[in-house]
Amino acid sequence: MGSLKLSEQEIINSLCMYIAAKRQVSPENVEIELMYDDDYGFSAESHVNGRSQILITANMIEALRFYIEHQLNMDPFAAAIELELDDDEGIIAYVR
């Protein structure tokens, strides 16, 4: 597998799909807010049916693996995934 860059929107989409599968709702019913903190790193907050949940970096990586498997039809465990904060593009992910 070559190197692949996932945009902030693709990360949000992966989290929507992941949470939707876990909560048995449509991805359109999931709202995601990505966050970065110098002390805590990457996280996201999901909102589904009036309930919110904080997702830590490990959850985000798990969601990206879910996306890689189900949307990109690639082996999700053959990939090294690294989240990065970019000044222009926001939060992006490199899949190697």
C-alpha positions, 0 to 999 in steps of 0.5 A: 500500500502506498501513502494516502492522505485523508482530508479533514472531511474524510476523517469526519466521514469515517467517524460518522460511519463508525458511530452510525454502525455502533449506534445503529443509525444512519451516518446522516444522523451523526454530527462530528466536531474534530478537536485538537489540544496541545496537552491532550492531542486529537479528539472528536465529539459526536452527537447522535439523537441528543447524546454526545460522546467524546472520542479520543485519538484511539477511537479516531484511529479505529474509525479510520480503520473502519473507513479504510476497510469499508470505503477504500476496500483496503486491509485496515491493519496493514496501514500505519495511520498518523493524525496531523494538524495542518495550518491550511487543511486542518486535521488530516491523516496519513495512511502508509 
